[in-house]
């Protein structure tokens, strides 16, 4: 059935998180599906889908906010209590520019016109959230001498796109953090890497009003093959790298995909 590592997926109720959760279950992983209270029904639907595929025993759904340190520590403790261990974290939860406004998503917005409370909410979710989850998980991984942290960022042009802050700066911060964390985790057996879809994805972050032809968007399922590899022993020793899911060929050999879809994370040359 594959490696049965316990993987926490944040933002698991929909979009990329749902696709990765179901894909990891299919690969034999045990999944802790985390999302906020407002997504409880969507989490229930995810669990129902897993049960319909006879994977119900390997999914554990939890509500909580990645913006809350106590919630993050509680979720990790619950994961360990429920499954006996935790081996990997996929920091996927995030807010997009659509949370600023539809116009900000489609046309951009000057940074000085972004309401402070919306700026803070996005930064708190997209930057502080991954930090809080990773800092809660890291001690368990380090103690075990093995583990994986995967951060979902975005393309470099999006990080620098005019009118696209705070989303761009937030993802740039997480990209930088991934490289630094990989250095902090040196010689522990724990790795930190980046995974991106490789383009605007067909998720709620891209409202239907923003794109008329959704066939042009990247399908969330492209994340499954690379995240499965990144949470496996096959990726041991691979750290501080970024992988573009759209360029990953599920039928190709791992080493070929590492060369084709991978590069150094951050802005290193």
N, C-alpha and C positions, 0 to 999 in steps of 0.2 A: 504493500500500500504506500510505501515511501516513508520518509523521515517524519516522525510524529512530534516534532518540536512544537512547543507552545509559543504562538505568535500573537502579540497584542496588536490589533489594527485600530487606529483611531479614525474617527469619521467613517465608521464601518457601515452605516445604515443605507448609504446611497452612493451613486457615482463610482469613482475609482475605488473607494473603500469597500463597497459591496462586491464589486467584481473581484478584487484581490482576496477578500474573505472567502468567497465561494471557490475561487481558484485554489487557494491554499488548502481548503478542506478537501477538495478533489485530489490534491497531491498528498493527502495523508496527514497534514498538519492539524494540530488542535488550535482553535482560534478563539481568542478573547475579543469579542466585537464591542468596541466602545463608541458610544455616541451620546449626545446631550439629551436631556429629558424630552425636549421638543420632538425628538426623532424616535421616541419609544415605539410608536406604531410601526415605523419602518424597520426598526430592529426586530420587532416581533415577526414581521413579514420575512426578514432575512432568516431568522431561526426556523420559521415554518418551511421555507424553501430547503434549508439544510435537512430538516427532518424528513421531508419528502424524498430526499436523496439518500436516506439512511445514514445521515451524517450528524444527526441531532446530538449524539453523545460527545461529539468533538467540537461543539460550539458553545460558548458561554457568553451571553449578552449582558452588558453592564451599562447603565446610564451614569453619566458624570461629565464634568466639564474639564477640558484640558487647561482651562484658565485658572483652575483651583488646585493649589498644591495639595490640599487635603484629599481632594477627589482623586488626583493622580496617584498618590501614595495608597489610597484605599483600593483603587482598581488593581494596582500591582499586587497588593496583599491578597485580594480576592482571587486573582489569577493563580497565585501560588497555592492558596488554600484549595481552590477548586481542582486544579490540574496537577498540583505537586511541584510545579516548576514554572519558570518562564525563560525562554531562550532567545526571543527576538521581539523587536518593536518596530512597527511601521508607523512613522509619524505622518499621517495622511490628512488629519483634520485641518480644515482651514476655511477662511472666509475669502471671497473674491471681491472684485470691484463692484459687482452688482449690489453688494451690501452698502456701498456708498450711494449709488443711484444707478438707474438704467442708463442715464446719459453718461455717467462716468465710465460705465462698462463699454458703451458703444463709441463715444466720442472723446473720452478722457476728461480730466478735470484738473485745474491748477491746484497744486498742493495747498496753497493758501486759501482755497475755497472748500477744502474738506473739513466738515465739522469735527472738532477735536474729539468728541466722544466716539465718533465712528472710526477715526484714525486709531485711537487707543484700543478699541475693541478688536480691530483687525490685527494690530501688532501683538496684542495680548494673546490672540488665538494662534497666529501664524509663526510667532517667534517665541514668546514665553511658554506657550503650550508645549511645543516639542522639547524645550529645555526641561520643563517640569516633569514630563513623562520620561525623558531620557535619564534625568538625575534620579528618578525613583527606581528605574529599571536597572541602571548600571551596576549598583552594588551586587545585585543577584547574579548578573552575568559575569562580573569579575570574580566573584566567589566560586562560580562554577568553572571558570577558566575558559569559557566559550560563550559567544553570543553575537547577535547581529543588531545593529541599529540602521534603519533605512529611513531617510528623510525625503519626502516628496517636495521638490522645489519647482522650478519652471525654467524655460529657455532663457539664455542670457539676453537676447533682445528684449524680452518682456521685462526683465529686471531694469532695463535702461529706457524703456518706452516712455516718451513724454506723455504727461497726463495720467500716468498709471501708478501713481503712488497713493496710498502706502503699500499696495500689493507688491510692486516690483522691489522696493527696498526691503520688505519683509522676507521675500524669498531669497534675496541676495544675502541677507543676514543669516538665514538658515543654511545656505550653501557654504558660507564662510564658517559657520559653526561646525558643520560636518567635517571639514578639513581639520579644524582645531581639535574636535573631539577625537578624531582618529589618531592624532598625535598624543593626546592625553591618555588614550587607551593602548598605546604601544606596549607590546609584550604581555598583554593581559589575555590574549586570545579572543578579544572582542573587537569587532570591526564597525566602521561607520561609513556608509555610502549614500549616494544620492540616486534617486530614480525619478525620471520625469516622463510624461506621456509622449512628448515630442510634437506638441501642437495643442491648440485649443481642443479640449475634450468634450464629448457629448454628456455633460453633467449639468446639474442645476447652477453651476457657476457661470454657465453661458445660457442666459434666459432665451426662451423661444422668440421673444421680441427682438433679440440681438442678432439672430442668424436665421435667415429664411430657409436655407437648404442645410439641414443638419447632417446630411450625408457627407459633407465636407469636413466634419469634425472627427477627431480621433476617437475610436471606440474604447471604452474603459477596459475591455477584455485584453487589450495589448499589454496591460500591466502584469497579467497573470504569470506568463513564462519567466520574465526577469525577476519578479519578486519571489517566485518559487525557488529560483536558483540562488538568489541572494540570502534566503533563509535556510539554505542547505549547507552541508559540509563541502559541497563542490566549490563553493565560493570562499572557503577558508583561506585566510591570508590576503584576500582582496580588500583593500581599504582605501579611503580617500578617493574613491572613483565615482563618476557619474555615468549613469546608463540611460539611454534614450529608448524607451519601450517600443516605440513605433519602428525602430530599426532592428529590433530583436526578432530573429526568425526561430520560432518554436521547433522547427524541423532541422535546424542546423546544429552543429556541434558547439559545445559550450565555448571552446577556445575561439572559434570563429565569431561567435556573438560578442565575446569580450573585446575582440579587436574591432568589430564593426560598430557595435552599439555603445562601446565604452570609451571613456577618456578620463583624464585627471579631473577631479572636482575642483571647484574654485576657478581661479584665473591663472593657475600655474602653467608654465610652458616648459 
